[in-house]
């Protein structure tokens, strides 16, 4: 075109970033992406092909690592780990700092390779992905530096197996590697099979930074390689990807003692109230669902717009969609690039073709390039919550839309999902926005914004969007554990019935405690509880799955507890302590009678002390205001997990129960407690204390009976948010496997003992398990 | 229609660059307070959008040159200084007629490029009109007690008529900021409406002085009121405020213009003024304009830059495009 013609048409024209340097880089290294283990390359085999989704052309070969090759990498990481962890935090910080600097120095190469491999617009890889990667290493260089002084009671987990998705290859790599190595872990990371090239550049950066061999290792391949990594001798698996695969990994690692964090799918709501800045909310949608072709786990993919403005909003939105530019992702004026792979394109196409019939489908009038994997920005209006596309993640540039009438209905619609990763709220009314934000079931909420990320702010989900946080202090919990001597837990059997029994002085009937009421066990079975001396102490009900159902229902119904003020929760915990104190002698005698020892008084005293501890914590376990790079703030708030099922330890029948109950209810959770099986009567006496202490009905529910009998029902219950097990029964594997159903959080003892009287059994570790950090981003400015 | 309009613009004949010679002129409407009060502007979100427009769009080679030429045709070449003299204004007009060296234009294969208008104080209008006679380049006069707009109301209105009679075909009025700051939208509406009536056939650009309005929401609301009162253009600044044209303010005003067009069918023009001095900045403004308002606005009929030093930078970039060598300012004629 001549200058004059362009002067008349005012078109943008091509503005391509050159791929030459990146292609030369790949060619100079043999044109194959493969393993980097112990600081050395290999094997490098062309088992598969990596192609450019924008053109379909071959970029490089890819090695499909075998289980043996994965084990070699894990062994290299294992070998390197002790000396890496032994370095001072400052020494590790220097390496992370070097990596951050090198990422910046190689920023253009990284950006171009990422775009070639993934198909995302060069603007995004250049301006968003790569800068966030550098930021993550800078931030965690600081965390390495501070680990010694700020986390003196925590240590590295060991070797971490990490599996990442193809949508943000380099960014997810940095989210995984930076906190892991900062805390003294070594890693074996498997990049996604579509997008393994930027990891190769990163491996070279590790070498340039002089990172000790074996600290960072890469194994390439597809699902089979990932499965081999999950099965290998690692101490932790960190996975980002689909909920389906997350569930498989949860089951595969159950009972292995491997720590696990999962960052999974989402169907994040994007709520627009009628008083929002509508043009800005529409522009926000561009960043929400048309960022990275909508292949973003936290994409605002579910528009929930107030009915009174819906028509106008949709009209304006369609007009905006028409100006999105789609095409060669290396072009600097492109908004929408290529879908990562023809397989993904096929999935999106099929889902819209099938599910779109429930509503009205609008495709933006973008000109699709002649070759490559492209899908136009799409809006589907008129869908109801029951429509499949309102519930299922599409993972493409497809926005679905529905309407609401009132704020309460907006919240209800937003939360009507199995996912809970992120949410956006648009309103110019601060009262409305800040009222709605905490009510949304999501790990991250953006007020008048979307897709904001920073290393200082935790990212991660609730419900089936996974568990664990990445970023911030909370992110370090996923890569450290409390320093504690491991001791095997000795099982305790109930005292057997004696040859000749002595009855109690007066029959007392211990019941289950459900919804604030004493309840007979549904099955109608009880177990006689014998003292060591052979005296019959009483009977304890044997709970079954229906009792579990009733208890969970009662706990769910007591949701008001989560909204009670922290001051009120503190008062009630103090009051429980006061009432227990009033009956201290009786409880001490009960414990001594059940256990046949003389430690009852000490256990009661410790229990009262512990109740006071969590009464104290109830209004002091503060959130944080994160210094994110934004005029505004990101609030990290500790929210209750929800309904927690907890199997109490056998060996400390009162203190163990209090040690699990108190932190949970202090943080606003409701609990279903399985009492010590051999010594259940302290727990059943305890409900009388609860009854006199103003604990609202359903906040604490107590079941008795053999844990194995009802553990499966509780761990598999889809309305339970977390399961803790300190049971003497061998439940850890079963609980972790059953929890996969709704991906509930688990915290199990793996057959290891704890000193319930010691400091290790109270405080932050317990509070951390009792809370989820919700990060609410609040940009401001007038 | 678009092509035809552009074609006349290039010939540099007749009244090609008069605003809206091919658009139905905005007649204004009754003040709609529901609409005004519902206007919102989320500063933080607006700033984020404004901050990425320059990174979302890139213009290279011939496209960059063509867009820069277009930018020249949209410049209201301006002198608004207390020491302006007829000689100074004649020099500026000469530059408006021939903003780019002939050899550069020839190399680019275009001809007939002029600036959008020349913008002066009332006393300089006759000089400018004479200097531009036969070129079709309109003369714009700043008016109504520019820049503060605090002289007697009657005199401010009368000033418009004086300038129109002196030959100005565009009048850049200033609004009373106090009406915005006190929320007296009716007073603002009445004022602008009467000024528009005084303009007659001359086209009116309403300067909102956005740097003094306190918030982007006020900018959005004042924009709507000015358009309802019949403004042909809305303009950011006098160039005398401490903050002049910015991308966030531009985004707000463009969105108000888009809303007004959606509801009334009339296209109102936009003029950012002050602080735009780099060729690259002008391209970012034009990208924002194209993406937010569409191609119809990419014309001097509906978009102007109020700028004095922008042209010099564009000339250097154009010479660089032609020769491949970075240029120097003394190689281009001063205005």
Contacts between the chains, C-beta under 8 A, distances in Angstrom:
chain1	res1	chain2	res2	distance
A	1	B	62	6.5
A	2	B	62	7.2
A	2	B	109	5.6
A	3	B	62	5.2
A	3	B	65	5.2
A	3	B	66	4.7
A	3	B	69	7.0
A	3	B	108	4.7
A	3	B	109	5.6
A	3	B	110	6.0
A	4	B	66	7.5
A	4	B	108	7.8
A	4	B	109	5.4
A	4	B	110	5.0
A	5	B	66	7.9
A	6	B	62	5.9
A	6	B	63	5.5
A	6	B	65	8.0
A	6	B	66	3.5
A	6	B	67	7.5
A	7	B	6	7.6
A	7	B	10	7.7
A	7	B	66	4.4
A	7	B	69	5.5
A	7	B	70	5.8
A	7	B	110	6.4
A	8	B	3	6.3
A	8	B	6	5.0
A	8	B	7	7.8
A	10	B	66	7.6
A	10	B	67	7.0
A	10	B	70	6.4
A	10	B	286	7.9
A	10	B	290	6.7
A	10	B	295	6.1
A	10	B	298	4.7
A	11	B	63	7.1
A	12	B	57	6.4
A	12	B	59	6.6
A	12	B	63	6.6
A	12	B	287	8.0
A	13	B	59	6.8
A	13	B	60	6.7
A	13	B	61	7.7
A	13	B	62	7.1
A	13	B	63	3.5
A	14	B	60	7.2
A	15	B	58	3.9
A	15	B	59	6.7
A	15	B	60	4.7
A	15	B	63	7.8
A	123	B	55	5.7
A	123	B	56	6.0
A	127	B	52	7.7
A	127	B	55	5.5
A	275	B	40	6.8
A	276	B	40	6.7
A	276	B	42	7.6
A	277	B	40	4.1
A	277	B	41	5.7
A	277	B	42	3.9
A	277	B	45	6.4
A	277	B	46	7.6
A	278	B	40	7.3
A	279	B	255	4.6
A	280	B	41	7.7
A	280	B	42	4.6
A	280	B	45	3.7
A	280	B	46	6.0
A	280	B	49	7.1
A	281	B	45	7.8
A	283	B	45	6.8
A	283	B	49	4.9
A	284	B	45	6.3
A	323	B	291	5.3
A	323	B	294	7.6
A	332	B	57	7.8
A	332	B	58	3.8
A	333	B	56	6.9
A	333	B	57	4.9
A	333	B	58	5.2
A	333	B	59	7.8
A	335	B	56	6.6
A	428	B	40	5.0
A	428	B	42	6.6
A	448	B	42	5.3
A	448	B	44	6.5
A	448	B	45	5.6
A	449	B	44	7.1
A	449	B	45	6.4
A	449	B	48	7.4
A	630	B	44	8.0
A	631	B	44	6.5
A	632	B	44	6.4
A	779	B	44	3.8
A	779	B	45	7.4
A	779	B	48	7.9
A	780	B	44	6.2
A	781	B	43	4.2
A	781	B	44	4.6
A	781	B	47	7.1
A	782	B	43	5.6
A	782	B	215	5.1
A	782	B	216	7.7
A	782	B	217	7.8
